[in-house]
Amino acid sequence: MMFNPSRVPDGMSIFEFFPQLNKHKIFKKSAGKELDNEMVMYYVLCMYDKHTPFRTKYRDILKRKVAVANEVGFETASGGRFVKPVEDMLKGRNKTVNLKIVEYVRIHRSFKYSYLVSVENSYYQIMDDVMAGSSKRISELKNVQQELEDTMLDLLNQDDNQFVKDMVLRYMEEDRIQLRPEDIAMKLSKGEQAITADEIWQ
């Protein structure tokens, strides 16, 4: 694993043991007073790292989420169900946690993320041609769409939660808007500071 939580000594913060994590402000941001941020970070690493042992042990994505949440030690209510904030996190309904996931898969699998951006760009270029009347490219569009879906699933360790996938796409769009050369040049010409990708999610 890129950051193996099992290596963190008892009583030591994961952010202290892996100071590289502190470079990404979203990792330090609270996901809500009911969710311990250290535990959330453990969850993200164990769930979305390409080499997490949970991936081979639990092929079913829902069972994997539950197993990781249990291993991390998230609170359960009567009947063994997780308390609502944890349930919301597992269902992709916590925006801050989703942003942590997106940032982690982006830095952890940067080549795959870059490939995803390239595939998405190709998809929209082909779509423009199809909408302009090039019906010959429809089958190509379908193939690229499937590649986009497959790459997204691979990036997210087979998690097909729509909330998380939407967050990845939104991140990519914000990344593209803020980092296009013409946008950076325009900001600099106005005396404004160009925004980095990390600053988008502050």
N, C-alpha and C positions, 0 to 999 in steps of 0.2 A: 504494500500500500504506500501511497505517496506520503501520507501522514498516518502512521499506525497508532491508533489510540491505546492499544494494549501496551505500548512502550512507555506511556506516561505514568510516572510513579504515583502511588496513592497520595492524595492530598496536594498534588501539584496541579496547577492550572494547565490545560492543554495549550493555552496561548503563551504560557511561559516556556513550556517544553518545546513547542513548535513556534518560535517567534516569527517565522515567515507568514503565519496566518494573520498577524497584526497589520500586515501591509494592505489588507483588504478590509476597509472600514465596515462593510456590510456584515462581516463575520462577527464584529464586536457589537453590532446593533442588537438591542433587545427585541425578541419576538413576542413580547408580552410578559406582564408580571407573573403570570401563572406558569411560564416556561423558563426553566433555568437555561441560560445561554450556553453554558458548558455542555449540558446534556444535549441541547439542540445541535451543537457542533459535532459531538460524538455521533449523533444520529446521522447527520449529513455525510460524514466520512465513512461510516460503516455501511451506509445504504448506497452511496453513489460512487465510491471509489471502484475503479475497474477491477481491482484485484482483491476486493473485500471477500473474506471467506464466506460471508453470508450469501454471496451470489451463487456459489457452487452448492451450498447446503440447501438453499431454498430457491428453487427455480420459479415457483409461483410468487409473483411480485407482492401480492397482498400478505401472504404468509411471511415473506421476507420483511416487510414493513413492521408487522406485529412482532416478529422475533427480534428485530433490531431495537424496537422501542422497549421491549421487555428487558433485553440485555442492558440497555442504557440505564434502565431503572425508572422510566416514566410512571407516574402515579396512576393507579387504577381505582375505579369506584367499586361499589358493591356489584357482585355478579361477574367481576373480572374484566369488565369493559374499562377502557381508558377514560379518564376525565375529559370533558368536552374540549378544552384547549388542545389536548394531545390528539383527540379524534380529528379535530379540524386540521391540525398539522398533517396527519397521515392522509387526509383526503385532499390535500393541496389547497386548503382554504385559509392558510396563513401567508399573507403576501411577503412578509419579511423572511420567513423560512424558505419560501420559493426563491427569493432573491439570493439567499445563501446557497441554495442548491445550484442555481444557474451560474453563480460566480465560481463555485467549486468545480463544476464540470468544465467550465471555460478554462480555468487555469490548469486543471488536472489533465484534460484531454485537449490541449490547445490545437493540435493538428486536426483532430476530428471536428472541433468547433469551427476551425477555419474552412474545413471541407464543407461543413454544413452551410456556412455563409456562401460559399461558391456555388453550391447546388441550388440554394434559394435564389441567388442572382440569375442563374441559368433558367430556373423555372419561370421567373417573371419576364425574362427576355423572350422566351418561347411563347408565353401567354400573350405578350404584346403582338407577336407575329400572328398568332391564331385569331386574336380579336380584330386584327387588320385584314383578315380574310384568308390567311394561309392555312387551309384545312389539312394540308399535307403534314403539318407538324403536330396534329392532335395526338397521334399515338406516341410521339416523342414526349409531349407534355405529360401524358399519363405515366410514362416510364420515369421521367424526372420527378414527378410527384411521389411515386412509390419510393424512389431513392431518397427523397427528402424525408419521408415518413420513417424509412428503415434507419437512416442515419440519426434522426432524432431519437428513436428508441434506443439505438446503440449508445448514443451520448448519455442518455438518462438511465442507463443500466436496465433497460426494458420497462421502465416506469412510463405507462401511457396515460397518466393523469392529465386531463385536458388543461387544468389550471397551470400546471408546471410547464407543459408544452407551450401554452400561450405566453408564459413569462419568458421562455427562451426566445420565442419569436419577437416579443416586444423588446427584449434586451438587444437582439440583433439589429432591430430597426433603429433603436436609439443610438446604438454603437455606430451604425452606418451614417445616420444624420449628423451626429456630433463630430465624426472623424473624417468626413469626406474632405479632400484637399480644398475644394472651393469654399466649404463652410468655414474651415479653419482660416483660410486667407481672408475671408470677409470679416471674421471676428477680429483678426489681427489688424486689418486696415482701419477698423473702428476703434482701435485701442483696447479692445476687450481681450480677456485671457481665453485661450482655447480650452475647452473642457475635455478632460481625459475620460476614458471609459470608466475608470474607478469612481470618478466624481459624479457620474450620472446617478448612481444609486445611493448617494449620501442622504 
